Amino acid sequence: MALCRSLVVFAIVALMAPSISLATDFVVGDDAGWGLGIYYDVWAQGKQFFVGDNLVFQYTAGAHSVYKVTGDEFRNCTVPSNSSLGSFSGNDTIKLATAGNKWYICGVNGHCDGGQKLKITVLDGGAPAPAPVAPGPYSTF
């Protein structure tokens, strides 16, 4: 009987506890990284990006760069004139701090026009909580 009460109390606490959402690190382009010849629109399809997640841009330093840009700058492949807005380390992590559309381009001449650009939509809130676990064979509710 005590075991049964313990299980009931545990189940109630588990259901009432707020869901814990962990940030996800997305390596842009997966193993191919950030470079030319990769279809970033295809890479982003089916992925859900949430506030708190991180984009990780991996590339050879000096060969590419990452700029967060506006929608118009993205469409026109316009690199911001202020280079302090870019990232150049080859292993750049960008935290997704707000919901909405986000646009990123490579600032190396011709790379954005060659397709090295990424558009994503960031959703508010955390990742969906996992489905609750069904009670075991010894549960009596």
Disulfide bonds with the S-S distance in Angstrom:
Cys77-Cys112 2.16
